[in-house]
Structures are given as structure tokens and as C-alpha cells.
Amino acid sequence: MRLLVTGAFGYRPKQIEALKSLGIELFFLQHEKEAMTMIAPEKVDAVVCNGLFLYHDIERFTRLRYIQLTSAGLDRVPAKAINNPDIVLHNAKGVYAIPMAEWAVCKVLDIYKATAGFLTAQKACEWKKERRLREVNGTKIAIIGAGNVGSEVAKRFHVFGAVIVGFDIHTHPVEGFDHIRKIDELPGLVAEFDTLILTAPLTEQTYHLIGYDILSDMKQGAILINIARGALIDEKAMYKILKERSDIHAVLDVFETEPLPNDNLLWKLPNVTISPHNSFVSAGNNERMFAVIYENLKKFIEQQ
């Protein structure tokens, strides 16, 4: 089997040898935008990639029977591949859930405990007390997307004593959540929540899910965190609301356009915290991701 792997994942020498031990003929493409000079697309049987098919027409991969993504989302894969029963498709399920969940907790605590203000005071050598600190205990948190990431987020906030409600396309119980509601119920319930955390995949149903009406109905002092996909939020509507309501704080790790242009007005808002799509990064990702790559590939080969 001819396997194309890309620089979307940083393989260690032992990991390369482990893949070769499966009887695979391995080809490497460092940058997914580059031309494929090492192997012709029509000779590739399987790929491990992230956005390869954004730059290379999947129609040319006529032998392709297996795709392993290094991302959790499927939005960079053509629908013809997702719906093709002849192609086995895997994502990075569960790989990034732990660091993303920890990031969400960190950002809520940063805001509730006013860490930015204390750092500013330290730099100025000022002994300045802050009397408006808050606590997570007893707050109500909505997590939009009750999958792997959402579950890890829920479990961590549950330890702090928060009430956790998940919103998804189903209502069956999920570990960490006190309740699961249908996603279309969110507009009527949003005013109840102290924090909204987006962990849902980007689909036709979730595109611009968080628009002007939901944003304007958010509770006084609420926090909005997006660690999923930028297009879950209508950014123009969000900017308008954040300008009108300084009590709301948005923590944004993902955006509709990335990198976020330096002339984007969100950079300048004091009630916005911006990070460069970084919440998933962790020292533990390499081992988790390779375990997914190896085990899924091994199973696929054994079933041939």
C-alpha cells in the first residue's frame, strides 16, 4: 500500500519505522500546498493529512481508499470523500480535547480572577487590590457541541461546581453534562448562562449559529468562548454587540479568516481576548495523534 503523509504531523523517527513495519510504502510531502513530485496522485492508496485536498483535486486520487485527518473537523475534506462509501475516513477524534478543555478553563479563570490587571500592576510595581473577582462555583455554563471536546470541557468545569448544559443535535446523556438540550433551543435559553463555550463542528446547521439575536440576549457579564471554528459566530454581529455591551467578554481562538487580519477591528476591543488558533497545542498531542494514526491504519490494513 502506498501511503502519503504530510508535514501536518511531525513524525518522530521511531514513528516512521512503526508505520513502515505495517508493510507500507511511505511518501512524504512537507507542505500540503506544494506540488506532489514524490508520487503521482493517481498512485496514492492512503493519505494522512490536514488540508491536502484544499490544494490538490481529490478527483486525481483515483486509487484513494483511506484518509486520516490530523484535524478534528471534517470541513477541509470534499463532501464527495465524506459521502463516498469506498473511502474510509478518520479524524483526530479525542486528540486535542484535553488541551482545548484546559484552555477554556484557563480563560474563564483569567477573566474571573482579573489576572491581566494584576500583571499590569506588577509591571508598574503597584500594590493594587481588585475587589470585583468572581468564582466559577454556582455559575451556569452552556457548551455548544457535546462531543469529545465538549465532554472534556464539561468534566473540568463540573469539578469547579458549575452547572453544565450541553447543546447538540441529540439529547442522550454525555459524561460531564448535567443536562443535554437540542441545539435549536439555545436562542430561548441563552440568557440563563454565565458562559457559552463553542466546541461544535462547522456544518450547514452551525454556520453563524451565534448571531446578533443570541449575542444580544446574553446574560449580564457573560463570557463567550470559541475554540471550535470561527464561522460558528457571525463576526460582524459579534463586533456590533461587543461595542454596545462592554459587560460581555469574548475569548476567541478561531476566526472566519485566519490569520486574523491586522486591520480587523476585533483586535482593538478591550472586552475581547484573541489567540492564534492555539488552544489545541500541547506536549501530549504527538503521542495521542500517532496512536490514532497507527491504530486506524493497522486496522484498515488487517481488514483488506
Secondary structure, DSSP 8 states (H G I E B T S, - for coil): -EEEEETTS---HHHHHHHHTTT-EEEEESSTTS---SS-GGG--EEEESSHHHHS-GGG-TT--EEEESSS--TTS-HHHHT-TTSEEE--TTTSHHHHHHHHHHHHHHHHTTHHHHHHHHHTT----------STT-EEEEE--SHHHHHHHHHHHHTT-EEEEEES--S--TT-SEEEEGGGHHHHGGG-SEEEE-----TTTTT-B-HHHHHT--TT-EEEE-S-GGGB-HHHHHHHHHH-TT-EEEES--SSSS--TT-GGGG-TTEEE-SS-TT--TTHHHHHHHHHHHHHHHHHHT-
